[in-house]
Amino acid sequence: MKKRLSKIFTAGLAVIIAFTVAKPVTVEAAQSYDVYDLNQAEDVRYTYDSEIKTEGDVTYLSMQANDCFGDYYFLDKGYKSFEITYRAKTPTSISARIYREGGPSFMYFLLESTGGEFVTKTFDITYPMTRYDYDLTFTCGKAALDIDSFKFNPAEEEVTEEPIENPVNEEKTNTVNCTVNSWSDGGSANVEIINETDVTTDGWKVKIKKGEFKIDSFWCANMEEDSEYYIFTPYDWNKTLQPGNKVHFGFNMSGNVGNSIDYTLE
């Protein structure tokens, strides 16, 4: 009888242990740390396929092509730029997507080769909401990337200026800049549209002249094409530009890209 009770007790204990191990663990996103301070890459919450490595006195996040990492951000002060300390042997890129909000792209930046050294770069970013919670997933481009640290720089407070009497009537318009990064069988481009007027503009259109290349993928814009052009137009969330603000979109190409492409803003 004692032996039988001992077996029953052992079996019951095994069931309890198995249930405890199998019970899912819920991880709640932390909101306590300040994303405007420098974030060390080794402290990110979800590294997925990326790896934490140490070299000398630098601990960094090692990302291969298309690797990603993610975390939760409470951007209560708004933001104006993204600062990253990285190194790359060949040109690559980093992008971020908002999964909490259904997956729209948050930002995309081309990263130049650094010759094996860690360098710090700052990129302007814009988004219509200044206070929001984000689940961001950062993704590496088509070449490897090592990240030492990164942070969001908060937006500056608006300064009210006294109106200027009898201002000079200068005609101002939206402007567009396009940065092309090419390689042997293709390339990528980052397009920036800036509102240099004194009024809010609603909507924009950028036409890319077709050449010896084909646009394979794109982000932060809609695309259609006719016989001569690839035509990009905004989503609802990035069509409105306040005076002095800017938006970005980009695309990847295959074929003979060269050092520049023909583009116009309408």
Number of C-alpha atoms within 10 A of each C-alpha: 6 7 8 9 10 11 12 12 12 11 11 12 12 12 12 11 11 11 11 10 10 9 9 8 7 6 6 7 11 11 12 8 10 14 18 20 12 14 17 16 22 18 13 15 13 13 21 12 12 20 16 17 13 11 7 5 6 9 17 21 22 23 23 17 15 17 21 22 21 19 16 20 20 18 20 14 15 21 20 17 15 18 17 20 19 24 23 21 15 15 19 20 20 18 18 21 20 19 15 13 12 8 13 15 18 20 23 22 21 19 18 16 16 15 11 12 12 16 15 14 13 15 15 16 19 19 17 12 10 14 12 11 14 17 18 21 22 21 21 21 22 15 16 19 26 25 22 22 20 21 19 24 22 18 13 10 8 6 6 6 6 6 7 7 6 6 7 7 6 7 8 11 13 18 15 18 14 18 15 19 21 20 15 10 12 19 21 22 22 19 16 15 20 18 21 19 18 12 13 14 16 12 14 16 16 20 19 17 15 17 14 11 17 16 18 11 12 17 18 21 21 13 18 10 13 8 7 11 16 17 19 21 19 20 13 10 12 20 16 19 24 16 15 13 18 21 21 25 23 22 18 19 21 18 16 16 22 17 11 12 15 11 17 14 15 11
